[in-house]
């Protein structure tokens, strides 16, 4: 692979694929595309973490308790919306608020809202698991000042971390020289972790009874990040080790890369987390192309899929979506381009098709994938794309740019949130005519919606 000479120094030129366990890191390919865990391999730990348990009431809280829920207008479960910091549940018919949690996150599987709030009885802070209809399932004491960031695939476990500071110009991530977070199930099991350096938990790793490992992003240098690398944290020993090559399942990967993360999708059956990174100019130089970072979460396998220039990520934002069977990964960009990656063969992870969508947008694109249609939001345009031919088969002009999309399997409608503060629904008829079927206002105070769960 050859690229321009303005990459982040000679180290990052080599890391173009090897940084994620790419071609330069692979030495022997497995004959199978399975993501089965390899035999354990030891990796030297640069420094053990402090992994203290929680031995008493948490310190005084700094968070706001959730609001009381409004009476439902229908017996259908509420629609839950996340802006990345808070979660709001609204009635699917009227849009009336049925619950809100200011320091909360939706679980990876969408079944739970994990919320942190003050506990008036103990004077401490609790993390509460709230089900799809708004009922609290369990709640347990956690350290104050932490918010939910990552959950396990089944939503049972969550990582609570210190809120990240704002990213400064010339940086790819938040600057900090120490990292403090806690892992909990909300039912009494808590593991606190303090690491010297700048670490961001990315995904749960191996779980046997309780979480054994976490996959993390380490930003370098800690106080002014211009690159990153992947690390695996052993929650039992506190050791920080290396990931391994996704293809041969054994070669340690110790490389750095750069880019800004925009969107993620997760394939639960394969335990694969795909993260889209865009080109970035930092104080350390310029990383000139986009890539999809592929992480086998259970055992720390990594690989990077280089994205071709034709997708236009150099000057436009992008988004990802997985087909319902998880065998195809779609990449769409504001440049009005779309590409496909077959995920069924780990030995051939690459963009195999691209096509033009015919329109472009400066806004962040969003996408939802059904079995027979792709839905792409490009600013104030909604496109329906045939997943086989990648041709646009229908389109509609919208009153405001969409920020999130999802499919309602019960009604066969597309559901989206927009910058105008509305939750909208559309149907597509046999003549490929898009029709808006409902529009309800979103609750005041909710930021741009990044995720919708029905």
BAMARLUM-714659 format. One line per field, with one value per residue (C-alpha): residue number from 1; residue in three letters; x, y, z. Coordinates in Angstrom, 1 decimal. Example, Ala and Ser with C-alpha at 12.3 -4.5 7.8 and 13.67 -1.06 7.14 Angstrom:
<sites>
k	[1 | 2]
r	[ALA | SER]
u	[12.3 | 13.7]
v	[-4.5 | -1.1]
w	[7.8 | 7.1]
</sites>
This chain:
<sites>
k	[1 | 2 | 3 | 4 | 5 | 6 | 7 | 8 | 9 | 10 | 11 | 12 | 13 | 14 | 15 | 16 | 17 | 18 | 19 | 20 | 21 | 22 | 23 | 24 | 25 | 26 | 27 | 28 | 29 | 30 | 31 | 32 | 33 | 34 | 35 | 36 | 37 | 38 | 39 | 40 | 41 | 42 | 43 | 44 | 45 | 46 | 47 | 48 | 49 | 50 | 51 | 52 | 53 | 54 | 55 | 56 | 57 | 58 | 59 | 60 | 61 | 62 | 63 | 64 | 65 | 66 | 67 | 68 | 69 | 70 | 71 | 72 | 73 | 74 | 75 | 76 | 77 | 78 | 79 | 80 | 81 | 82 | 83 | 84 | 85 | 86 | 87 | 88 | 89 | 90 | 91 | 92 | 93 | 94 | 95 | 96 | 97 | 98 | 99 | 100 | 101 | 102 | 103 | 104 | 105 | 106 | 107 | 108 | 109 | 110 | 111 | 112 | 113 | 114 | 115 | 116 | 117 | 118 | 119 | 120 | 121 | 122 | 123 | 124 | 125 | 126 | 127 | 128 | 129 | 130 | 131 | 132 | 133 | 134 | 135 | 136 | 137 | 138 | 139 | 140 | 141 | 142 | 143 | 144 | 145 | 146 | 147 | 148 | 149 | 150 | 151 | 152 | 153 | 154 | 155 | 156 | 157 | 158 | 159 | 160 | 161 | 162 | 163 | 164 | 165 | 166 | 167 | 168 | 169 | 170 | 171 | 172 | 173 | 174 | 175 | 176 | 177 | 178 | 179 | 180 | 181 | 182 | 183 | 184 | 185 | 186 | 187 | 188 | 189 | 190 | 191 | 192 | 193 | 194 | 195 | 196 | 197 | 198 | 199 | 200 | 201 | 202 | 203 | 204 | 205 | 206 | 207 | 208 | 209 | 210 | 211 | 212 | 213 | 214 | 215 | 216 | 217 | 218 | 219 | 220 | 221 | 222 | 223 | 224 | 225 | 226 | 227 | 228 | 229 | 230 | 231 | 232 | 233 | 234 | 235 | 236 | 237 | 238 | 239 | 240 | 241 | 242 | 243 | 244 | 245 | 246 | 247 | 248 | 249 | 250 | 251 | 252 | 253 | 254 | 255 | 256 | 257 | 258 | 259 | 260 | 261 | 262 | 263 | 264 | 265 | 266 | 267 | 268 | 269 | 270 | 271 | 272 | 273 | 274 | 275 | 276 | 277 | 278 | 279 | 280 | 281 | 282 | 283 | 284 | 285 | 286 | 287 | 288 | 289 | 290 | 291 | 292 | 293 | 294 | 295 | 296 | 297 | 298 | 299 | 300 | 301 | 302 | 303 | 304 | 305 | 306 | 307 | 308 | 309 | 310 | 311 | 312 | 313 | 314 | 315 | 316 | 317 | 318 | 319 | 320 | 321 | 322 | 323 | 324 | 325 | 326 | 327 | 328 | 329 | 330 | 331 | 332 | 333 | 334 | 335 | 336 | 337 | 338 | 339 | 340 | 341 | 342 | 343 | 344 | 345 | 346 | 347 | 348 | 349 | 350 | 351 | 352 | 353 | 354 | 355 | 356 | 357 | 358 | 359 | 360 | 361 | 362 | 363 | 364 | 365 | 366 | 367 | 368 | 369 | 370 | 371 | 372 | 373 | 374 | 375 | 376 | 377 | 378 | 379 | 380 | 381 | 382 | 383 | 384 | 385 | 386 | 387 | 388 | 389 | 390 | 391 | 392 | 393 | 394 | 395 | 396 | 397 | 398 | 399 | 400 | 401 | 402 | 403 | 404 | 405 | 406 | 407 | 408 | 409 | 410 | 411 | 412 | 413 | 414 | 415 | 416 | 417 | 418 | 419 | 420 | 421 | 422 | 423 | 424 | 425 | 426 | 427 | 428 | 429 | 430 | 431 | 432 | 433 | 434 | 435 | 436 | 437 | 438 | 439 | 440 | 441 | 442 | 443 | 444 | 445 | 446 | 447 | 448 | 449 | 450 | 451 | 452 | 453 | 454]
r	[UNK | UNK | UNK | UNK | UNK | UNK | UNK | UNK | UNK | UNK | UNK | UNK | UNK | UNK | UNK | UNK | UNK | UNK | UNK | UNK | UNK | UNK | UNK | UNK | UNK | UNK | UNK | UNK | UNK | UNK | UNK | UNK | UNK | UNK | UNK | UNK | UNK | UNK | UNK | UNK | UNK | UNK | UNK | UNK | UNK | UNK | UNK | UNK | UNK | UNK | UNK | UNK | UNK | UNK | UNK | UNK | UNK | UNK | UNK | UNK | UNK | UNK | UNK | UNK | UNK | UNK | UNK | UNK | UNK | UNK | UNK | UNK | UNK | UNK | UNK | UNK | UNK | UNK | UNK | UNK | UNK | UNK | UNK | UNK | UNK | UNK | UNK | UNK | UNK | UNK | UNK | UNK | UNK | UNK | UNK | UNK | UNK | UNK | UNK | UNK | UNK | UNK | UNK | UNK | UNK | UNK | UNK | UNK | UNK | UNK | UNK | UNK | UNK | UNK | UNK | UNK | UNK | UNK | UNK | UNK | UNK | UNK | UNK | UNK | UNK | UNK | UNK | UNK | UNK | UNK | UNK | UNK | UNK | UNK | UNK | UNK | UNK | UNK | UNK | UNK | UNK | UNK | UNK | UNK | UNK | UNK | UNK | UNK | UNK | UNK | UNK | UNK | UNK | UNK | UNK | UNK | UNK | UNK | UNK | UNK | UNK | UNK | UNK | UNK | UNK | UNK | UNK | UNK | UNK | UNK | UNK | UNK | UNK | UNK | UNK | UNK | UNK | UNK | UNK | UNK | UNK | UNK | UNK | UNK | UNK | UNK | UNK | UNK | UNK | UNK | UNK | UNK | UNK | UNK | UNK | UNK | UNK | UNK | UNK | UNK | UNK | UNK | UNK | UNK | UNK | UNK | UNK | UNK | UNK | UNK | UNK | UNK | UNK | UNK | UNK | UNK | UNK | UNK | UNK | UNK | UNK | UNK | UNK | UNK | UNK | UNK | UNK | UNK | UNK | UNK | UNK | UNK | UNK | UNK | UNK | UNK | UNK | UNK | UNK | UNK | UNK | UNK | UNK | UNK | UNK | UNK | UNK | UNK | UNK | UNK | UNK | UNK | UNK | UNK | UNK | UNK | UNK | UNK | UNK | UNK | UNK | UNK | UNK | UNK | UNK | UNK | UNK | UNK | UNK | UNK | UNK | UNK | UNK | UNK | UNK | UNK | UNK | UNK | UNK | UNK | UNK | UNK | UNK | UNK | UNK | UNK | UNK | UNK | UNK | UNK | UNK | UNK | UNK | UNK | UNK | UNK | UNK | UNK | UNK | UNK | UNK | UNK | UNK | UNK | UNK | UNK | UNK | UNK | UNK | UNK | UNK | UNK | UNK | UNK | UNK | UNK | UNK | UNK | UNK | UNK | UNK | UNK | UNK | UNK | UNK | UNK | UNK | UNK | UNK | UNK | UNK | UNK | UNK | UNK | UNK | UNK | UNK | UNK | UNK | UNK | UNK | UNK | UNK | UNK | UNK | UNK | UNK | UNK | UNK | UNK | UNK | UNK | UNK | UNK | UNK | UNK | UNK | UNK | UNK | UNK | UNK | UNK | UNK | UNK | UNK | UNK | UNK | UNK | UNK | UNK | UNK | UNK | UNK | UNK | UNK | UNK | UNK | UNK | UNK | UNK | UNK | UNK | UNK | UNK | UNK | UNK | UNK | UNK | UNK | UNK | UNK | UNK | UNK | UNK | UNK | UNK | UNK | UNK | UNK | UNK | UNK | UNK | UNK | UNK | UNK | UNK | UNK | UNK | UNK | UNK | UNK | UNK | UNK | UNK | UNK | UNK | UNK | UNK | UNK | UNK | UNK | UNK | UNK | UNK | UNK | UNK | UNK | UNK | UNK | UNK | UNK | UNK | UNK | UNK | UNK | UNK | UNK | UNK | UNK | UNK | UNK | UNK | UNK | UNK | UNK | UNK | UNK | UNK | UNK | UNK | UNK | UNK | UNK | UNK]
u	[0.0 | 1.4 | 0.1 | 1.4 | 4.3 | 2.3 | 1.2 | 2.0 | 5.7 | 7.3 | 5.7 | 2.2 | 3.0 | 3.8 | 0.6 | -1.7 | -3.0 | -0.8 | -2.1 | -5.3 | -3.7 | -3.7 | -1.6 | 1.7 | 1.0 | -0.3 | 2.1 | 0.0 | -3.6 | -6.2 | -8.1 | -11.3 | -13.2 | -14.5 | -14.1 | -13.6 | -11.2 | -7.6 | -5.5 | -4.5 | -1.3 | 0.5 | 1.5 | 3.8 | 1.9 | 3.6 | 1.9 | -0.8 | -4.0 | -5.6 | -8.7 | -10.2 | -13.6 | -16.4 | -16.4 | -19.0 | -21.3 | -20.3 | -19.2 | -21.7 | -23.5 | -23.1 | -25.9 | -29.6 | -32.3 | -34.5 | -37.8 | -41.1 | -42.8 | -45.9 | -49.0 | -48.8 | -51.2 | -51.0 | -50.0 | -47.2 | -43.6 | -42.2 | -39.6 | -36.3 | -34.0 | -30.4 | -28.4 | -25.2 | -25.5 | -29.1 | -32.0 | -35.7 | -38.7 | -41.6 | -45.0 | -44.9 | -48.3 | -48.4 | -44.7 | -45.4 | -42.5 | -42.8 | -39.5 | -36.1 | -32.7 | -30.0 | -26.9 | -27.7 | -26.9 | -28.8 | -27.4 | -25.7 | -28.7 | -31.2 | -33.0 | -31.8 | -31.4 | -28.5 | -28.9 | -26.8 | -28.6 | -28.4 | -29.9 | -31.7 | -31.8 | -28.1 | -26.7 | -24.7 | -25.0 | -26.7 | -26.6 | -30.0 | -31.0 | -34.4 | -36.3 | -38.1 | -41.3 | -39.7 | -39.6 | -36.4 | -35.0 | -32.0 | -30.0 | -26.7 | -24.2 | -21.4 | -18.7 | -19.9 | -18.9 | -19.0 | -21.5 | -22.4 | -20.3 | -20.1 | -22.3 | -21.8 | -23.6 | -26.5 | -26.7 | -26.0 | -22.7 | -21.8 | -18.6 | -19.1 | -16.3 | -15.5 | -17.0 | -14.5 | -13.2 | -13.8 | -11.4 | -9.1 | -7.9 | -5.1 | -6.2 | -8.0 | -9.4 | -9.9 | -6.7 | -6.1 | -3.1 | -5.0 | -8.2 | -10.7 | -13.8 | -15.8 | -17.4 | -20.7 | -23.9 | -26.0 | -26.6 | -23.6 | -20.7 | -18.4 | -14.8 | -13.0 | -10.1 | -7.5 | -4.9 | -1.9 | -2.4 | -5.3 | -7.6 | -11.1 | -13.1 | -14.3 | -16.0 | -16.3 | -14.0 | -14.1 | -16.8 | -17.0 | -19.4 | -18.2 | -16.2 | -12.6 | -11.2 | -12.0 | -10.9 | -9.6 | -8.4 | -5.2 | -4.7 | -1.1 | 0.4 | -2.0 | -2.0 | -2.3 | -3.6 | -2.6 | -2.7 | -4.2 | -3.6 | -5.7 | -5.1 | -6.7 | -7.2 | -7.2 | -9.7 | -8.3 | -4.7 | -4.8 | -2.4 | -2.6 | -1.7 | -1.7 | -4.5 | -3.8 | -4.2 | -7.8 | -6.8 | -4.1 | -5.5 | -2.0 | 0.3 | 0.5 | -0.4 | 1.4 | 1.0 | -0.5 | -3.0 | -4.9 | -8.4 | -11.6 | -14.3 | -17.8 | -20.0 | -20.0 | -22.1 | -21.9 | -22.6 | -23.5 | -23.4 | -19.8 | -18.7 | -17.4 | -17.4 | -16.9 | -15.8 | -15.5 | -12.5 | -12.1 | -9.0 | -7.6 | -5.0 | -3.3 | -0.4 | 1.6 | 0.8 | -2.0 | -3.7 | -4.9 | -7.5 | -10.5 | -10.7 | -13.0 | -11.5 | -12.6 | -12.5 | -13.3 | -14.4 | -14.3 | -10.6 | -9.1 | -8.6 | -8.0 | -7.9 | -8.3 | -10.2 | -8.8 | -11.5 | -10.9 | -10.6 | -13.7 | -15.9 | -14.9 | -14.2 | -11.3 | -13.8 | -17.1 | -18.5 | -19.6 | -21.8 | -22.1 | -24.9 | -25.0 | -27.4 | -29.9 | -27.9 | -24.6 | -23.0 | -22.7 | -21.3 | -22.4 | -20.4 | -22.2 | -20.7 | -21.8 | -20.0 | -23.0 | -21.1 | -21.8 | -19.7 | -20.1 | -17.8 | -18.5 | -18.0 | -18.6 | -15.0 | -12.4 | -9.7 | -11.1 | -12.3 | -12.3 | -14.6 | -15.8 | -18.4 | -19.0 | -21.7 | -22.9 | -26.1 | -26.4 | -26.6 | -24.2 | -24.6 | -22.4 | -24.4 | -23.6 | -25.2 | -27.3 | -28.3 | -30.6 | -30.4 | -33.3 | -33.4 | -34.5 | -33.8 | -31.2 | -32.4 | -29.9 | -30.4 | -28.2 | -29.1 | -32.7 | -32.9 | -34.0 | -32.9 | -34.1 | -31.4 | -31.5 | -28.9 | -28.1 | -27.7 | -26.9 | -29.3 | -31.5 | -35.1 | -36.9 | -36.2 | -37.9 | -37.2 | -37.4 | -38.2 | -35.0 | -31.9 | -32.3 | -29.9 | -30.9 | -32.8 | -34.2 | -36.7 | -39.9 | -40.3 | -43.9 | -45.2 | -42.7 | -42.1 | -38.9 | -38.5 | -36.2 | -35.4 | -34.5 | -32.7 | -36.1 | -37.0 | -39.4 | -39.8 | -41.1 | -42.3 | -42.4 | -43.7 | -42.6 | -45.3 | -45.1 | -44.7 | -41.6 | -43.4 | -42.2 | -45.0 | -44.6 | -47.2 | -46.6 | -44.8 | -44.5 | -42.4 | -39.5 | -39.2 | -37.5 | -33.9 | -33.0 | -29.8 | -29.5 | -30.8 | -28.0 | -29.9 | -33.5 | -34.6 | -38.2]
v	[0.0 | 3.4 | 6.8 | 10.3 | 11.4 | 13.6 | 10.7 | 10.9 | 10.2 | 6.9 | 4.9 | 5.7 | 5.1 | 1.5 | 1.4 | 2.0 | -1.5 | -3.0 | -0.7 | -2.7 | -6.0 | -5.5 | -7.1 | -5.9 | -7.6 | -10.9 | -13.7 | -16.9 | -16.8 | -19.0 | -21.2 | -20.3 | -17.0 | -17.9 | -15.5 | -18.2 | -17.2 | -18.2 | -19.9 | -17.4 | -15.6 | -13.6 | -10.0 | -8.0 | -5.4 | -2.0 | -1.1 | -2.8 | -1.0 | -0.3 | -2.5 | -1.8 | -3.1 | -0.8 | -1.3 | 1.1 | 3.9 | 5.9 | 9.6 | 12.4 | 12.4 | 15.1 | 13.9 | 14.7 | 12.1 | 10.9 | 12.5 | 10.8 | 9.2 | 10.5 | 8.3 | 6.4 | 7.3 | 3.7 | 0.3 | 0.1 | 0.3 | 3.8 | 4.9 | 5.6 | 8.3 | 9.0 | 12.1 | 10.5 | 11.9 | 11.3 | 9.0 | 10.1 | 7.7 | 9.0 | 7.7 | 6.1 | 7.7 | 11.2 | 11.8 | 12.7 | 12.2 | 9.0 | 9.2 | 10.9 | 10.2 | 12.9 | 10.8 | 7.6 | 5.4 | 2.7 | -0.8 | -2.3 | -4.7 | -1.9 | -3.7 | -1.5 | 2.1 | 2.4 | 5.5 | 7.1 | 9.3 | 10.4 | 8.1 | 10.2 | 7.4 | 6.7 | 10.0 | 8.2 | 7.4 | 4.5 | 2.9 | 1.7 | -0.8 | 0.3 | -2.0 | -1.2 | -0.2 | 2.1 | -0.2 | -0.4 | -3.9 | -3.4 | -0.7 | -0.6 | 1.9 | 3.2 | 5.8 | 9.4 | 11.5 | 8.6 | 8.2 | 5.1 | 4.8 | 1.1 | -2.0 | -5.7 | -7.2 | -8.5 | -5.3 | -7.0 | -5.1 | -1.5 | 0.7 | 4.0 | 6.5 | 10.1 | 12.5 | 13.1 | 16.7 | 18.5 | 17.6 | 20.5 | 21.6 | 19.4 | 16.4 | 13.2 | 12.6 | 14.1 | 15.0 | 13.5 | 11.9 | 9.4 | 7.3 | 6.3 | 4.1 | 1.3 | -1.9 | -2.9 | -5.0 | -2.8 | -5.7 | -5.3 | -6.3 | -3.3 | -3.1 | 0.3 | 0.8 | 3.6 | 3.7 | 6.1 | 7.3 | 8.2 | 5.2 | 5.0 | 1.7 | 0.5 | -2.8 | -5.7 | -8.6 | -12.1 | -12.7 | -15.8 | -15.3 | -11.6 | -9.5 | -10.7 | -8.2 | -4.9 | -3.7 | -0.1 | 2.8 | 4.4 | 8.0 | 9.2 | 11.3 | 11.4 | 15.2 | 16.0 | 13.0 | 12.8 | 9.0 | 6.0 | 2.2 | -0.7 | -2.3 | -5.1 | -4.7 | -7.8 | -6.9 | -9.6 | -8.6 | -5.0 | -5.9 | -3.9 | -6.1 | -6.2 | -7.2 | -9.8 | -10.0 | -10.8 | -13.1 | -15.4 | -15.0 | -15.0 | -12.2 | -9.4 | -6.0 | -3.0 | -0.1 | 3.4 | 5.0 | 8.3 | 9.3 | 10.7 | 8.2 | 9.0 | 5.9 | 2.3 | -0.8 | -4.2 | -7.7 | -9.7 | -13.2 | -12.7 | -10.4 | -7.9 | -4.1 | -1.9 | 1.7 | 4.2 | 6.5 | 9.5 | 11.2 | 13.9 | 16.6 | 16.8 | 18.6 | 15.4 | 15.5 | 14.3 | 10.9 | 10.9 | 8.2 | 6.7 | 3.2 | 0.8 | -0.5 | -4.1 | -5.5 | -9.0 | -8.0 | -11.3 | -12.0 | -8.7 | -9.5 | -6.3 | -5.5 | -2.3 | -2.1 | 0.7 | 2.8 | 4.0 | 7.7 | 7.4 | 7.3 | 10.9 | 10.7 | 13.2 | 16.1 | 14.6 | 12.7 | 9.0 | 6.4 | 2.6 | 0.1 | -3.7 | -5.9 | -7.8 | -11.1 | -9.2 | -10.4 | -7.0 | -3.8 | -0.6 | 2.6 | 5.8 | 9.3 | 12.9 | 12.9 | 11.0 | 7.7 | 4.2 | 1.1 | -2.5 | -4.8 | -8.6 | -9.5 | -13.2 | -13.9 | -12.4 | -13.2 | -10.8 | -7.7 | -5.0 | -2.7 | -4.7 | -2.3 | 1.4 | 3.5 | 7.1 | 8.2 | 11.2 | 13.8 | 15.1 | 16.8 | 18.7 | 17.2 | 13.9 | 11.1 | 8.4 | 5.0 | 2.0 | -1.4 | -3.7 | -7.0 | -5.5 | -1.8 | 0.6 | 4.0 | 6.8 | 10.3 | 12.9 | 16.2 | 17.1 | 14.2 | 10.7 | 8.1 | 4.5 | 2.3 | -1.2 | -3.3 | -5.4 | -2.9 | 0.1 | 2.2 | 4.8 | 3.7 | 6.4 | 9.8 | 12.5 | 16.0 | 16.6 | 19.7 | 19.2 | 17.1 | 13.7 | 12.7 | 9.1 | 6.3 | 2.9 | 0.4 | -0.6 | -4.3 | -4.2 | -1.6 | -1.9 | 1.9 | 3.9 | 6.0 | 9.0 | 12.0 | 15.4 | 18.6 | 20.3 | 18.5 | 15.9 | 12.2 | 11.1 | 7.9 | 6.9 | 4.1 | 2.9 | 1.5 | -0.9 | 1.9 | 3.1 | 6.2 | 7.5 | 8.8 | 10.4 | 8.7 | 10.5 | 13.4 | 14.2 | 16.9 | 15.7 | 16.8 | 20.1 | 19.9 | 16.8 | 17.2 | 15.9 | 12.3 | 9.9 | 6.6 | 5.4 | 2.2 | 0.9]
w	[0.0 | -0.9 | 0.0 | 0.1 | 2.3 | 4.6 | 6.9 | 10.6 | 10.3 | 9.2 | 12.0 | 10.8 | 7.1 | 8.1 | 10.2 | 7.3 | 7.6 | 10.3 | 12.9 | 13.1 | 12.3 | 8.6 | 5.8 | 7.1 | 10.4 | 9.1 | 8.9 | 8.6 | 7.5 | 9.1 | 6.6 | 8.2 | 8.5 | 11.9 | 14.8 | 17.3 | 20.1 | 19.6 | 22.2 | 25.0 | 24.3 | 26.9 | 26.3 | 28.5 | 30.5 | 30.7 | 33.9 | 36.1 | 36.7 | 40.1 | 40.1 | 43.5 | 44.4 | 45.9 | 49.6 | 50.8 | 49.8 | 46.9 | 47.3 | 47.0 | 43.6 | 40.9 | 38.6 | 38.3 | 39.1 | 36.2 | 35.6 | 36.4 | 33.4 | 31.9 | 31.5 | 28.2 | 25.5 | 24.1 | 25.5 | 22.9 | 24.3 | 24.1 | 21.6 | 23.2 | 21.9 | 22.8 | 22.0 | 23.3 | 26.8 | 27.8 | 27.0 | 26.6 | 26.1 | 24.2 | 23.3 | 19.8 | 18.9 | 20.5 | 21.1 | 24.7 | 27.0 | 29.1 | 30.9 | 30.7 | 32.2 | 31.9 | 32.5 | 30.6 | 27.6 | 25.7 | 25.9 | 22.8 | 22.3 | 22.8 | 25.6 | 28.5 | 29.5 | 31.9 | 34.0 | 36.7 | 39.3 | 42.9 | 45.5 | 48.1 | 50.6 | 50.9 | 49.7 | 47.1 | 43.4 | 41.8 | 38.3 | 37.3 | 34.5 | 33.0 | 30.7 | 27.5 | 29.1 | 31.6 | 34.7 | 36.8 | 36.9 | 39.2 | 40.8 | 42.6 | 44.2 | 41.9 | 42.3 | 41.8 | 38.8 | 36.3 | 33.4 | 31.2 | 28.1 | 27.0 | 27.6 | 27.0 | 24.0 | 26.1 | 28.1 | 31.5 | 32.1 | 31.7 | 31.9 | 33.7 | 33.0 | 33.7 | 31.1 | 28.4 | 28.0 | 24.7 | 21.9 | 21.1 | 17.6 | 16.3 | 18.4 | 17.6 | 21.1 | 24.5 | 26.4 | 29.9 | 31.7 | 33.9 | 33.3 | 35.9 | 35.2 | 36.8 | 35.5 | 37.1 | 36.6 | 38.7 | 41.1 | 43.5 | 41.3 | 40.8 | 39.7 | 39.7 | 37.4 | 37.4 | 34.7 | 34.1 | 30.6 | 28.3 | 27.8 | 26.5 | 27.0 | 23.6 | 24.2 | 26.6 | 25.9 | 27.4 | 29.9 | 32.2 | 35.0 | 35.1 | 32.7 | 32.4 | 29.8 | 28.2 | 24.8 | 25.0 | 22.8 | 24.1 | 22.9 | 22.4 | 23.7 | 26.6 | 27.1 | 23.3 | 21.4 | 17.7 | 17.3 | 18.9 | 19.4 | 20.7 | 24.1 | 26.1 | 29.8 | 32.1 | 34.8 | 37.2 | 37.1 | 35.9 | 33.1 | 29.8 | 26.8 | 23.1 | 20.6 | 18.0 | 14.2 | 13.3 | 10.5 | 12.0 | 15.6 | 17.1 | 15.9 | 18.4 | 16.9 | 18.4 | 16.0 | 16.0 | 13.7 | 13.5 | 12.5 | 14.0 | 14.9 | 13.5 | 13.8 | 14.9 | 14.2 | 16.0 | 14.7 | 17.9 | 16.4 | 15.3 | 18.1 | 15.6 | 16.2 | 13.1 | 13.6 | 10.8 | 11.1 | 8.8 | 7.6 | 9.9 | 10.1 | 13.5 | 15.0 | 14.2 | 10.5 | 8.2 | 8.0 | 4.4 | 4.1 | 5.9 | 7.2 | 9.1 | 12.3 | 12.8 | 16.4 | 17.5 | 20.9 | 22.7 | 22.1 | 20.9 | 17.2 | 15.1 | 11.4 | 9.4 | 6.1 | 4.0 | 2.2 | -1.4 | -2.2 | -4.4 | -1.3 | -0.6 | 3.1 | 2.8 | 2.8 | 3.8 | 6.7 | 6.6 | 8.3 | 8.5 | 8.5 | 8.7 | 6.7 | 8.9 | 8.4 | 9.2 | 6.0 | 4.4 | 5.8 | 4.0 | 4.0 | 2.8 | 2.7 | 2.4 | -0.9 | -2.2 | -2.5 | -1.1 | -0.8 | 0.4 | 2.4 | 2.7 | 6.4 | 6.0 | 5.0 | 7.4 | 5.0 | 2.4 | 4.2 | 1.6 | -0.3 | -3.3 | -4.8 | -4.9 | -6.5 | -6.7 | -4.9 | -7.2 | -4.4 | -1.8 | 1.6 | 4.2 | 7.1 | 8.8 | 6.8 | 8.5 | 7.2 | 8.1 | 6.3 | 5.7 | 3.9 | 0.6 | 1.0 | 2.2 | 3.6 | 3.4 | 4.9 | 3.3 | 4.8 | 3.8 | 1.4 | 2.1 | -0.4 | -0.8 | -2.3 | -3.8 | -1.8 | -4.8 | -7.6 | -5.3 | -7.4 | -5.9 | -6.4 | -4.5 | -2.8 | -0.8 | 0.2 | 3.9 | 6.0 | 8.1 | 8.0 | 9.6 | 12.4 | 13.1 | 11.3 | 12.2 | 10.9 | 12.7 | 12.2 | 13.5 | 11.2 | 8.3 | 8.6 | 8.6 | 11.7 | 11.8 | 14.0 | 12.5 | 13.3 | 13.3 | 16.5 | 15.1 | 15.1 | 11.7 | 10.0 | 6.3 | 4.2 | 0.8 | -1.4 | -4.3 | -6.8 | -4.8 | -3.5 | -0.2 | 2.1 | 5.5 | 7.8 | 11.1 | 12.7 | 16.4 | 18.2 | 20.2 | 23.9 | 24.6 | 25.8 | 23.9 | 21.8 | 18.2 | 18.3 | 17.5 | 18.1 | 18.1 | 19.7 | 19.2]
</sites>
